[in-house]
Amino acid sequence: AVIIVFGALIIGGLMAASMTFGHRNGFLFALGGATSAWISGNALLIDRPRIYALFVGIAAVLLIASTITLVV
């Protein structure tokens, strides 16, 4: 449960930082990453490990893209 809270905090922080600095694309990437992470949680509940892995990968790529748009 602690990992989930820290993950949500990091994603929320990316969203807030992107909004503060006016990076709309970074915010949308972070929002997409949060949505993908949420879907992966549901896939884990219904015991679909391949769908879970796919959406975790999508979330990771989107959150890395959000971080890159924030830094650059």
C-alpha positions as CSV (number, residue, x, y, z in Angstrom):
1,A,0.0,0.0,0.0
2,V,2.9,2.4,0.7
3,I,4.3,1.8,-2.8
4,I,0.9,2.8,-4.3
5,V,0.7,6.0,-2.3
6,F,4.3,7.0,-3.2
7,G,3.6,6.2,-6.9
8,A,0.4,8.4,-6.8
9,L,2.4,11.1,-5.1
10,I,5.1,11.1,-7.8
11,I,2.5,11.1,-10.6
12,G,0.6,13.9,-8.9
13,G,3.8,15.8,-8.5
14,L,4.6,15.5,-12.1
15,M,1.2,16.8,-13.0
16,A,1.5,19.8,-10.6
17,A,5.0,20.7,-11.8
18,S,3.9,20.5,-15.4
19,M,0.9,22.8,-14.7
20,T,3.1,25.2,-12.7
21,F,5.7,25.6,-15.4
22,G,3.1,25.7,-18.2
23,H,4.0,22.4,-19.9
24,R,0.7,21.2,-21.2
25,N,2.2,18.1,-22.9
26,G,4.0,17.1,-19.7
27,F,0.7,17.3,-17.9
28,L,-1.1,15.2,-20.5
29,F,1.7,12.6,-20.5
30,A,1.5,12.4,-16.7
31,L,-2.3,12.1,-16.9
32,G,-2.0,9.3,-19.4
33,G,0.5,7.5,-17.2
34,A,-1.8,7.8,-14.2
35,T,-4.7,6.4,-16.3
36,S,-2.6,3.5,-17.5
37,A,-1.4,2.8,-14.0
38,W,-5.1,2.8,-12.8
39,I,-6.1,0.4,-15.6
40,S,-3.1,-1.9,-14.8
41,G,-4.4,-2.1,-11.2
42,N,-7.8,-3.3,-12.5
43,A,-6.1,-5.8,-14.7
44,L,-4.2,-7.2,-11.7
45,L,-7.5,-7.5,-9.8
46,I,-9.1,-9.6,-12.6
47,D,-5.9,-11.8,-12.9
48,R,-4.7,-10.7,-16.3
49,P,-0.9,-10.6,-16.0
50,R,-0.1,-9.8,-19.6
51,I,-2.5,-6.9,-19.7
52,Y,-1.1,-5.7,-16.4
53,A,2.5,-5.8,-17.8
54,L,1.4,-4.0,-20.9
55,F,-0.2,-1.1,-19.1
56,V,2.6,-0.8,-16.6
57,G,5.0,-0.5,-19.5
58,I,2.7,2.1,-21.1
59,A,2.6,4.0,-17.9
60,A,6.3,3.9,-17.5
61,V,6.9,5.3,-21.0
62,L,4.4,8.1,-20.6
63,L,5.8,9.1,-17.2
64,I,9.3,9.1,-18.6
65,A,8.1,11.3,-21.5
66,S,6.4,13.6,-18.9
67,T,9.7,13.9,-17.0
68,I,11.6,14.7,-20.2
69,T,9.2,17.4,-21.3
70,L,9.5,18.9,-17.8
71,V,13.3,18.9,-17.8
72,V,13.9,20.0,-21.4
